Each structure stands twice: as C-alpha cells, then as structure tokens.
Amino acid sequence: MILTTTPSIEGHRIKEYKGLVSGEVIFGMHFLKDIGASLHDFFGGRTSSYEQDMLEARETAQREMEERARQMGANAIIGVSFGYETMGQANGMIMVSISGTAVVIE
C-alpha cells in the first residue's frame, strides 16, 4: 500500500475516493521510564526508551490505518498526517493518531 502526505501520487491516477481512514494507539508510561527520562532531562541526551515506545506506537497506528483502508477496498492513502497528544492523570498516557484519505489508484 502506498502512503503519502501529498494530495496525489505522481505517476498514478486516482480512480476512486473511499473516504477518511485513521489509526489510533494509546499507551501508558510507567514510573521506571519516567525516572530514566528525568535523568536524561537533567543530564542531557536522548531518551531511547520513550523513542522506542513512540516508534512502536506510530507503526502500530499506521498498520491499523492501512488495514482499515484495505477493508474499504483502497490500495493507497493520500494526505497522511500524524498527531501526538498526552492524556490521563499527570499526562501519563500518550495517544498517537494517523489519518488520511483512502483511495484506489491505477
């Protein structure tokens, strides 16, 4: 499946618009990661455990969106955008969302 942030796919004609499609993942952080992140905030550097969680959440949301598009009969998604939001008590959860327009291309 082709995914793009653009409204068209070069070299392909859009035959049919199937509709909006999305994928969402919400995951919680636990206190051990918070302690590690706090140390990185204090001393500087990247927080690899959070980065890995964010990557995994984005990939899961993307797979979910692609599957929904396939179920609609699409073979591509255009206008893709990602969003990240903190949620829950003390912002202990992160939501990753991805959306776009499912289409059939030639």
N, CA, C and O atoms as CSV, one atom per row, in Angstrom:
chain,resi,resn,atom,element,x,y,z
A,1,MET,N,N,0.844,-1.171,0.000
A,1,MET,CA,C,0.000,0.000,0.000
A,1,MET,C,C,0.891,1.235,0.000
A,1,MET,O,O,1.864,1.309,0.750
A,2,ILE,N,N,0.553,2.201,-0.842
A,2,ILE,CA,C,1.295,3.458,-0.912
A,2,ILE,C,C,0.667,4.442,0.069
A,2,ILE,O,O,-0.551,4.620,0.084
A,3,LEU,N,N,1.508,5.085,0.893
A,3,LEU,CA,C,1.074,6.146,1.791
A,3,LEU,C,C,1.862,7.392,1.450
A,3,LEU,O,O,3.068,7.325,1.210
A,4,THR,N,N,1.186,8.531,1.425
A,4,THR,CA,C,1.876,9.780,1.137
A,4,THR,C,C,1.189,10.936,1.848
A,4,THR,O,O,-0.020,10.915,2.078
A,5,THR,N,N,1.976,11.937,2.187
A,5,THR,CA,C,1.422,13.138,2.804
A,5,THR,C,C,0.850,14.090,1.760
A,5,THR,O,O,0.169,15.055,2.109
A,6,THR,N,N,1.118,13.832,0.499
A,6,THR,CA,C,0.666,14.704,-0.582
A,6,THR,C,C,-0.762,14.360,-1.008
A,6,THR,O,O,-1.251,13.275,-0.691
A,7,PRO,N,N,-1.441,15.268,-1.726
A,7,PRO,CA,C,-2.814,15.010,-2.148
A,7,PRO,C,C,-2.927,14.152,-3.409
A,7,PRO,O,O,-4.034,13.853,-3.858
A,8,SER,N,N,-1.809,13.762,-3.971
A,8,SER,CA,C,-1.814,12.909,-5.160
A,8,SER,C,C,-0.548,12.065,-5.135
A,8,SER,O,O,0.357,12.293,-4.332
A,9,ILE,N,N,-0.505,11.074,-6.044
A,9,ILE,CA,C,0.665,10.203,-6.144
A,9,ILE,C,C,1.181,10.314,-7.562
A,9,ILE,O,O,0.506,9.911,-8.509
A,10,GLU,N,N,2.368,10.857,-7.708
A,10,GLU,CA,C,2.948,11.076,-9.034
A,10,GLU,C,C,2.977,9.776,-9.835
A,10,GLU,O,O,3.415,8.733,-9.348
A,11,GLY,N,N,2.503,9.868,-11.069
A,11,GLY,CA,C,2.503,8.711,-11.953
A,11,GLY,C,C,1.286,7.813,-11.808
A,11,GLY,O,O,1.171,6.807,-12.509
A,12,HIS,N,N,0.384,8.161,-10.913
A,12,HIS,CA,C,-0.828,7.365,-10.682
A,12,HIS,C,C,-2.055,8.273,-10.747
A,12,HIS,O,O,-2.037,9.414,-10.284
A,13,ARG,N,N,-3.110,7.736,-11.331
A,13,ARG,CA,C,-4.379,8.453,-11.365
A,13,ARG,C,C,-5.278,7.887,-10.278
A,13,ARG,O,O,-5.395,6.671,-10.128
A,14,ILE,N,N,-5.913,8.775,-9.520
A,14,ILE,CA,C,-6.865,8.330,-8.502
A,14,ILE,C,C,-8.166,7.985,-9.200
A,14,ILE,O,O,-8.782,8.835,-9.842
A,15,LYS,N,N,-8.579,6.733,-9.071
A,15,LYS,CA,C,-9.812,6.262,-9.707
A,15,LYS,C,C,-11.019,6.462,-8.800
A,15,LYS,O,O,-12.123,6.739,-9.270
A,16,GLU,N,N,-10.797,6.318,-7.488
A,16,GLU,CA,C,-11.930,6.368,-6.567
A,16,GLU,C,C,-11.463,6.813,-5.182
A,16,GLU,O,O,-10.419,6.380,-4.694
A,17,TYR,N,N,-12.249,7.678,-4.567
A,17,TYR,CA,C,-12.018,8.090,-3.189
A,17,TYR,C,C,-12.909,7.234,-2.297
A,17,TYR,O,O,-14.129,7.232,-2.459
A,18,LYS,N,N,-12.315,6.512,-1.366
A,18,LYS,CA,C,-13.072,5.625,-0.477
A,18,LYS,C,C,-13.512,6.312,0.808
A,18,LYS,O,O,-14.509,5.918,1.413
A,19,GLY,N,N,-12.779,7.334,1.227
A,19,GLY,CA,C,-13.148,8.063,2.437
A,19,GLY,C,C,-12.007,8.193,3.418
A,19,GLY,O,O,-10.901,7.704,3.191
A,20,LEU,N,N,-12.306,8.869,4.520
A,20,LEU,CA,C,-11.308,9.076,5.557
A,20,LEU,C,C,-11.019,7.762,6.276
A,20,LEU,O,O,-11.897,6.916,6.443
A,21,VAL,N,N,-9.774,7.619,6.690
A,21,VAL,CA,C,-9.340,6.421,7.392
A,21,VAL,C,C,-8.334,6.851,8.458
A,21,VAL,O,O,-7.578,7.802,8.261
A,22,SER,N,N,-8.333,6.141,9.592
A,22,SER,CA,C,-7.422,6.525,10.673
A,22,SER,C,C,-6.974,5.311,11.467
A,22,SER,O,O,-7.526,4.218,11.337
A,23,GLY,N,N,-5.977,5.527,12.276
A,23,GLY,CA,C,-5.484,4.534,13.223
A,23,GLY,C,C,-5.056,5.260,14.484
A,23,GLY,O,O,-4.463,6.336,14.415
A,24,GLU,N,N,-5.350,4.682,15.625
A,24,GLU,CA,C,-5.024,5.319,16.893
A,24,GLU,C,C,-4.425,4.302,17.852
A,24,GLU,O,O,-4.802,3.130,17.851
A,25,VAL,N,N,-3.491,4.764,18.664
A,25,VAL,CA,C,-2.900,3.937,19.704
A,25,VAL,C,C,-2.730,4.808,20.936
A,25,VAL,O,O,-2.237,5.933,20.851
A,26,ILE,N,N,-3.139,4.284,22.075
A,26,ILE,CA,C,-2.913,4.980,23.346
A,26,ILE,C,C,-2.066,4.063,24.210
A,26,ILE,O,O,-2.396,2.891,24.393
A,27,PHE,N,N,-0.980,4.595,24.738
A,27,PHE,CA,C,-0.144,3.774,25.603
A,27,PHE,C,C,0.288,4.572,26.817
A,27,PHE,O,O,0.449,5.791,26.757
A,28,GLY,N,N,0.471,3.863,27.920
A,28,GLY,CA,C,0.850,4.495,29.182
A,28,GLY,C,C,2.333,4.348,29.449
A,28,GLY,O,O,2.979,3.390,29.024
A,29,MET,N,N,2.838,5.310,30.154
A,29,MET,CA,C,4.236,5.275,30.581
A,29,MET,C,C,4.265,4.828,32.038
A,29,MET,O,O,3.370,5.166,32.812
A,30,HIS,N,N,5.278,4.078,32.406
A,30,HIS,CA,C,5.378,3.667,33.795
A,30,HIS,C,C,6.504,4.420,34.491
A,30,HIS,O,O,7.340,5.050,33.842
A,31,PHE,N,N,6.514,4.348,35.789
A,31,PHE,CA,C,7.398,5.206,36.582
A,31,PHE,C,C,8.885,4.954,36.339
A,31,PHE,O,O,9.680,5.883,36.482
A,32,LEU,N,N,9.290,3.736,35.978
A,32,LEU,CA,C,10.709,3.488,35.722
A,32,LEU,C,C,11.193,4.271,34.507
A,32,LEU,O,O,12.301,4.808,34.506
A,33,LYS,N,N,10.350,4.332,33.467
A,33,LYS,CA,C,10.724,5.133,32.306
A,33,LYS,C,C,10.746,6.617,32.663
A,33,LYS,O,O,11.594,7.367,32.178
A,34,ASP,N,N,9.806,7.038,33.516
A,34,ASP,CA,C,9.776,8.434,33.943
A,34,ASP,C,C,11.059,8.809,34.685
A,34,ASP,O,O,11.592,9.903,34.500
A,35,ILE,N,N,11.549,7.896,35.524
A,35,ILE,CA,C,12.794,8.165,36.253
A,35,ILE,C,C,13.955,8.303,35.269
A,35,ILE,O,O,14.754,9.234,35.368
A,36,GLY,N,N,14.039,7.366,34.318
A,36,GLY,CA,C,15.101,7.441,33.306
A,36,GLY,C,C,15.002,8.711,32.477
A,36,GLY,O,O,16.018,9.344,32.189
A,37,ALA,N,N,13.800,9.086,32.096
A,37,ALA,CA,C,13.613,10.308,31.301
A,37,ALA,C,C,14.003,11.536,32.112
A,37,ALA,O,O,14.588,12.476,31.574
A,38,SER,N,N,13.683,11.534,33.397
A,38,SER,CA,C,14.041,12.671,34.249
A,38,SER,C,C,15.555,12.829,34.320
A,38,SER,O,O,16.064,13.949,34.293
A,39,LEU,N,N,16.274,11.717,34.412
A,39,LEU,CA,C,17.738,11.786,34.444
A,39,LEU,C,C,18.283,12.344,33.132
A,39,LEU,O,O,19.222,13.140,33.133
A,40,HIS,N,N,17.686,11.920,32.007
A,40,HIS,CA,C,18.124,12.453,30.722
A,40,HIS,C,C,17.811,13.941,30.620
A,40,HIS,O,O,18.602,14.700,30.059
A,41,ASP,N,N,16.670,14.366,31.154
A,41,ASP,CA,C,16.333,15.792,31.166
A,41,ASP,C,C,17.377,16.579,31.944
A,41,ASP,O,O,17.789,17.664,31.530
A,42,PHE,N,N,17.802,16.021,33.076
A,42,PHE,CA,C,18.756,16.706,33.941
A,42,PHE,C,C,20.155,16.733,33.342
A,42,PHE,O,O,20.802,17.780,33.324
A,43,PHE,N,N,20.627,15.586,32.851
A,43,PHE,CA,C,21.992,15.470,32.351
A,43,PHE,C,C,22.116,15.700,30.847
A,43,PHE,O,O,23.218,15.903,30.335
A,44,GLY,N,N,20.998,15.668,30.148
A,44,GLY,CA,C,21.021,15.837,28.699
A,44,GLY,C,C,21.063,14.492,27.996
A,44,GLY,O,O,21.399,13.471,28.597
A,45,GLY,N,N,20.721,14.505,26.733
A,45,GLY,CA,C,20.764,13.275,25.956
A,45,GLY,C,C,19.385,12.820,25.545
A,45,GLY,O,O,18.373,13.402,25.934
A,46,ARG,N,N,19.366,11.781,24.762
A,46,ARG,CA,C,18.113,11.232,24.232
A,46,ARG,C,C,17.560,10.185,25.178
A,46,ARG,O,O,18.307,9.521,25.896
A,47,THR,N,N,16.242,10.046,25.168
A,47,THR,CA,C,15.563,9.056,25.989
A,47,THR,C,C,15.128,7.915,25.082
A,47,THR,O,O,14.030,7.934,24.526
A,48,SER,N,N,15.996,6.926,24.939
A,48,SER,CA,C,15.764,5.873,23.958
A,48,SER,C,C,14.538,5.021,24.280
A,48,SER,O,O,13.888,4.531,23.357
A,49,SER,N,N,14.200,4.828,25.552
A,49,SER,CA,C,13.027,4.009,25.876
A,49,SER,C,C,11.749,4.697,25.395
A,49,SER,O,O,10.862,4.036,24.856
A,50,TYR,N,N,11.645,6.003,25.581
A,50,TYR,CA,C,10.483,6.738,25.073
A,50,TYR,C,C,10.468,6.742,23.554
A,50,TYR,O,O,9.417,6.581,22.935
A,51,GLU,N,N,11.635,6.928,22.957
A,51,GLU,CA,C,11.710,6.946,21.492
A,51,GLU,C,C,11.243,5.611,20.908
A,51,GLU,O,O,10.525,5.587,19.908
A,52,GLN,N,N,11.643,4.517,21.522
A,52,GLN,CA,C,11.233,3.197,21.053
A,52,GLN,C,C,9.727,3.019,21.191
A,52,GLN,O,O,9.079,2.482,20.293
A,53,ASP,N,N,9.167,3.468,22.313
A,53,ASP,CA,C,7.717,3.389,22.513
A,53,ASP,C,C,6.971,4.214,21.467
A,53,ASP,O,O,5.962,3.764,20.924
A,54,MET,N,N,7.461,5.414,21.184
A,54,MET,CA,C,6.802,6.275,20.204
A,54,MET,C,C,6.872,5.651,18.813
A,54,MET,O,O,5.892,5.694,18.070
A,55,LEU,N,N,8.003,5.080,18.456
A,55,LEU,CA,C,8.156,4.416,17.162
A,55,LEU,C,C,7.190,3.245,17.050
A,55,LEU,O,O,6.506,3.095,16.037
A,56,GLU,N,N,7.135,2.422,18.079
A,56,GLU,CA,C,6.242,1.270,18.069
A,56,GLU,C,C,4.774,1.705,17.983
A,56,GLU,O,O,3.987,1.094,17.260
A,57,ALA,N,N,4.410,2.746,18.708
A,57,ALA,CA,C,3.029,3.242,18.676
A,57,ALA,C,C,2.679,3.800,17.301
A,57,ALA,O,O,1.587,3.550,16.792
A,58,ARG,N,N,3.595,4.553,16.695
A,58,ARG,CA,C,3.335,5.107,15.365
A,58,ARG,C,C,3.178,3.997,14.340
A,58,ARG,O,O,2.272,4.043,13.508
A,59,GLU,N,N,4.051,3.001,14.394
A,59,GLU,CA,C,3.966,1.884,13.446
A,59,GLU,C,C,2.673,1.091,13.636
A,59,GLU,O,O,2.068,0.652,12.657
A,60,THR,N,N,2.249,0.905,14.872
A,60,THR,CA,C,1.001,0.187,15.145
A,60,THR,C,C,-0.194,0.968,14.613
A,60,THR,O,O,-1.081,0.391,13.983
A,61,ALA,N,N,-0.227,2.273,14.859
A,61,ALA,CA,C,-1.317,3.116,14.352
A,61,ALA,C,C,-1.342,3.103,12.825
A,61,ALA,O,O,-2.412,3.078,12.217
A,62,GLN,N,N,-0.163,3.121,12.211
A,62,GLN,CA,C,-0.090,3.097,10.747
A,62,GLN,C,C,-0.617,1.768,10.199
A,62,GLN,O,O,-1.383,1.757,9.235
A,63,ARG,N,N,-0.214,0.654,10.806
A,63,ARG,CA,C,-0.720,-0.656,10.365
A,63,ARG,C,C,-2.236,-0.734,10.509
A,63,ARG,O,O,-2.919,-1.274,9.638
A,64,GLU,N,N,-2.759,-0.197,11.601
A,64,GLU,CA,C,-4.203,-0.183,11.830
A,64,GLU,C,C,-4.916,0.615,10.734
A,64,GLU,O,O,-5.945,0.183,10.216
A,65,MET,N,N,-4.367,1.775,10.387
A,65,MET,CA,C,-4.960,2.598,9.343
A,65,MET,C,C,-4.909,1.890,7.996
A,65,MET,O,O,-5.890,1.904,7.253
A,66,GLU,N,N,-3.781,1.274,7.675
A,66,GLU,CA,C,-3.648,0.554,6.405
A,66,GLU,C,C,-4.661,-0.584,6.316
A,66,GLU,O,O,-5.266,-0.790,5.264
A,67,GLU,N,N,-4.850,-1.319,7.401
A,67,GLU,CA,C,-5.807,-2.426,7.403
A,67,GLU,C,C,-7.226,-1.918,7.181
A,67,GLU,O,O,-7.998,-2.530,6.443
A,68,ARG,N,N,-7.566,-0.816,7.809
A,68,ARG,CA,C,-8.901,-0.230,7.603
A,68,ARG,C,C,-9.086,0.207,6.154
A,68,ARG,O,O,-10.169,0.048,5.591
A,69,ALA,N,N,-8.042,0.752,5.551
A,69,ALA,CA,C,-8.117,1.168,4.152
A,69,ALA,C,C,-8.303,-0.041,3.239
A,69,ALA,O,O,-9.094,0.007,2.296
A,70,ARG,N,N,-7.580,-1.121,3.515
A,70,ARG,CA,C,-7.740,-2.353,2.725
A,70,ARG,C,C,-9.171,-2.882,2.820
A,70,ARG,O,O,-9.745,-3.316,1.822
A,71,GLN,N,N,-9.736,-2.844,4.011
A,71,GLN,CA,C,-11.108,-3.306,4.204
A,71,GLN,C,C,-12.107,-2.458,3.408
A,71,GLN,O,O,-13.187,-2.929,3.052
A,72,MET,N,N,-11.737,-1.210,3.135
A,72,MET,CA,C,-12.592,-0.328,2.334
A,72,MET,C,C,-12.380,-0.556,0.836
A,72,MET,O,O,-13.118,-0.011,0.016
A,73,GLY,N,N,-11.373,-1.360,0.476
A,73,GLY,CA,C,-11.064,-1.615,-0.924
A,73,GLY,C,C,-10.030,-0.674,-1.511
A,73,GLY,O,O,-9.877,-0.616,-2.731
A,74,ALA,N,N,-9.320,0.062,-0.676
A,74,ALA,CA,C,-8.310,1.021,-1.150
A,74,ALA,C,C,-6.961,0.332,-1.335
A,74,ALA,O,O,-6.677,-0.697,-0.723
A,75,ASN,N,N,-6.136,0.933,-2.198
A,75,ASN,CA,C,-4.772,0.442,-2.355
A,75,ASN,C,C,-3.731,1.539,-2.114
A,75,ASN,O,O,-2.541,1.345,-2.365
A,76,ALA,N,N,-4.196,2.696,-1.623
A,76,ALA,CA,C,-3.289,3.801,-1.283
A,76,ALA,C,C,-4.001,4.736,-0.307
A,76,ALA,O,O,-5.228,4.741,-0.205
A,77,ILE,N,N,-3.198,5.526,0.407
A,77,ILE,CA,C,-3.733,6.536,1.315
A,77,ILE,C,C,-2.984,7.832,1.041
A,77,ILE,O,O,-1.753,7.868,1.073
A,78,ILE,N,N,-3.732,8.892,0.771
A,78,ILE,CA,C,-3.126,10.196,0.493
A,78,ILE,C,C,-3.429,11.158,1.643
A,78,ILE,O,O,-4.315,10.910,2.460
A,79,GLY,N,N,-2.676,12.258,1.689
A,79,GLY,CA,C,-2.905,13.287,2.700
A,79,GLY,C,C,-2.681,12.801,4.119
A,79,GLY,O,O,-3.386,13.223,5.036
A,80,VAL,N,N,-1.720,11.928,4.311
A,80,VAL,CA,C,-1.482,11.322,5.621
A,80,VAL,C,C,-0.891,12.350,6.585
A,80,VAL,O,O,0.010,13.111,6.231
A,81,SER,N,N,-1.422,12.355,7.819
A,81,SER,CA,C,-0.849,13.211,8.866
A,81,SER,C,C,-0.847,12.461,10.190
A,81,SER,O,O,-1.720,11.636,10.462
A,82,PHE,N,N,0.161,12.769,11.008
A,82,PHE,CA,C,0.327,12.151,12.319
A,82,PHE,C,C,0.024,13.169,13.402
A,82,PHE,O,O,0.226,14.369,13.213
A,83,GLY,N,N,-0.463,12.686,14.541
A,83,GLY,CA,C,-0.672,13.546,15.694
A,83,GLY,C,C,-0.262,12.821,16.963
A,83,GLY,O,O,-0.408,11.604,17.078
A,84,TYR,N,N,0.250,13.587,17.910
A,84,TYR,CA,C,0.658,13.048,19.203
A,84,TYR,C,C,0.024,13.915,20.278
A,84,TYR,O,O,0.013,15.141,20.164
A,85,GLU,N,N,-0.508,13.281,21.326
A,85,GLU,CA,C,-1.159,14.031,22.393
A,85,GLU,C,C,-0.967,13.302,23.710
A,85,GLU,O,O,-1.056,12.076,23.769
A,86,THR,N,N,-0.703,14.066,24.771
A,86,THR,CA,C,-0.629,13.462,26.095
A,86,THR,C,C,-2.018,13.459,26.707
A,86,THR,O,O,-2.829,14.352,26.462
A,87,MET,N,N,-2.275,12.429,27.512
A,87,MET,CA,C,-3.599,12.265,28.105
A,87,MET,C,C,-3.457,11.692,29.511
A,87,MET,O,O,-2.368,11.306,29.935
A,88,GLY,N,N,-4.576,11.647,30.220
A,88,GLY,CA,C,-4.633,10.961,31.501
A,88,GLY,C,C,-4.119,11.791,32.646
A,88,GLY,O,O,-3.647,12.916,32.480
A,89,GLN,N,N,-4.227,11.196,33.809
A,89,GLN,CA,C,-3.771,11.851,35.026
A,89,GLN,C,C,-2.271,12.086,34.941
A,89,GLN,O,O,-1.508,11.162,34.656
A,90,ALA,N,N,-1.859,13.286,35.181
A,90,ALA,CA,C,-0.437,13.687,35.132
A,90,ALA,C,C,0.175,13.410,33.766
A,90,ALA,O,O,1.376,13.163,33.662
A,91,ASN,N,N,-0.648,13.450,32.713
A,91,ASN,CA,C,-0.169,13.222,31.351
A,91,ASN,C,C,0.618,11.923,31.234
A,91,ASN,O,O,1.651,11.882,30.565
A,92,GLY,N,N,0.140,10.865,31.877
A,92,GLY,CA,C,0.833,9.590,31.906
A,92,GLY,C,C,0.592,8.698,30.707
A,92,GLY,O,O,1.162,7.611,30.620
A,93,MET,N,N,-0.249,9.141,29.779
A,93,MET,CA,C,-0.511,8.346,28.580
A,93,MET,C,C,-0.278,9.216,27.350
A,93,MET,O,O,-0.431,10.437,27.391
A,94,ILE,N,N,0.091,8.562,26.266
A,94,ILE,CA,C,0.309,9.256,25.001
A,94,ILE,C,C,-0.563,8.617,23.937
A,94,ILE,O,O,-0.616,7.393,23.816
A,95,MET,N,N,-1.251,9.454,23.162
A,95,MET,CA,C,-2.044,8.957,22.047
A,95,MET,C,C,-1.325,9.327,20.758
A,95,MET,O,O,-0.919,10.472,20.557
A,96,VAL,N,N,-1.179,8.342,19.900
A,96,VAL,CA,C,-0.611,8.548,18.564
A,96,VAL,C,C,-1.744,8.287,17.578
A,96,VAL,O,O,-2.365,7.224,17.602
A,97,SER,N,N,-2.008,9.258,16.718
A,97,SER,CA,C,-3.052,9.067,15.716
A,97,SER,C,C,-2.492,9.388,14.334
A,97,SER,O,O,-1.608,10.231,14.181
A,98,ILE,N,N,-3.024,8.704,13.349
A,98,ILE,CA,C,-2.629,8.913,11.968
A,98,ILE,C,C,-3.909,8.861,11.133
A,98,ILE,O,O,-4.784,8.031,11.377
A,99,SER,N,N,-4.006,9.738,10.166
A,99,SER,CA,C,-5.218,9.744,9.331
A,99,SER,C,C,-4.861,10.159,7.918
A,99,SER,O,O,-3.804,10.736,7.665
A,100,GLY,N,N,-5.766,9.853,7.006
A,100,GLY,CA,C,-5.594,10.207,5.607
A,100,GLY,C,C,-6.852,9.842,4.836
A,100,GLY,O,O,-7.875,9.493,5.425
A,101,THR,N,N,-6.770,9.925,3.536
A,101,THR,CA,C,-7.887,9.594,2.652
A,101,THR,C,C,-7.547,8.317,1.896
A,101,THR,O,O,-6.551,8.252,1.175
A,102,ALA,N,N,-8.389,7.306,2.072
A,102,ALA,CA,C,-8.204,6.030,1.375
A,102,ALA,C,C,-8.675,6.187,-0.069
A,102,ALA,O,O,-9.763,6.704,-0.321
A,103,VAL,N,N,-7.851,5.739,-1.014
A,103,VAL,CA,C,-8.163,5.870,-2.434
A,103,VAL,C,C,-7.798,4.599,-3.183
A,103,VAL,O,O,-7.049,3.753,-2.696
A,104,VAL,N,N,-8.349,4.495,-4.375
A,104,VAL,CA,C,-7.957,3.432,-5.314
A,104,VAL,C,C,-7.207,4.144,-6.438
A,104,VAL,O,O,-7.721,5.076,-7.055
A,105,ILE,N,N,-5.987,3.687,-6.689
A,105,ILE,CA,C,-5.185,4.276,-7.768
A,105,ILE,C,C,-4.973,3.252,-8.874
A,105,ILE,O,O,-5.089,2.045,-8.657
A,106,GLU,N,N,-4.661,3.755,-10.066
A,106,GLU,CA,C,-4.338,2.878,-11.200
A,106,GLU,C,C,-2.874,2.537,-11.163
A,106,GLU,O,O,-2.388,1.808,-12.028
